């Protein structure tokens, strides 16, 4: 049976993550407050950010930028704008 949490992003109860995906205190917060559905939405946005901005995950500045965007997206409800991205119409 899956764990049900009150998801900060979705603002409703939803199945939680099955294990902590991110390290440290932020990882604990994500595990306790972010649903599997919200995490999947973040993964899509994260992939777009990495690709469109050509982020390199071995670069600490790029990792910090991505982490800040993740916090903004998941906990602050901010829509992350991806420079250069144009949706197909």
Steps between C-alpha positions, in 0.01 A plus 500: 500500500638839406563776745257792475620850581365853484693625197626857528510539121160350415336632819316171552557149625682276254725194499847589627841399373610147589844609622709815546628598155704806597766522772505701821237709672351613169463134402315428826270794434430379145430146626258627765322775305516422125289234329620260233282687249655838586849350485427367149392851394826638639703236313346613171580864579849407619576316176393802299714732716807281463458461125399855405762663723765237425564448870787274598431307819870481593497882525410605856350831381270315261394255774424791734296676228301181446447448874373858540262448207379175659422673831323785318295255295408247769464716811449860385256427217706700251477419132852442373559686176737327261688749287490408133224242536205542265215249533371339183176666399 
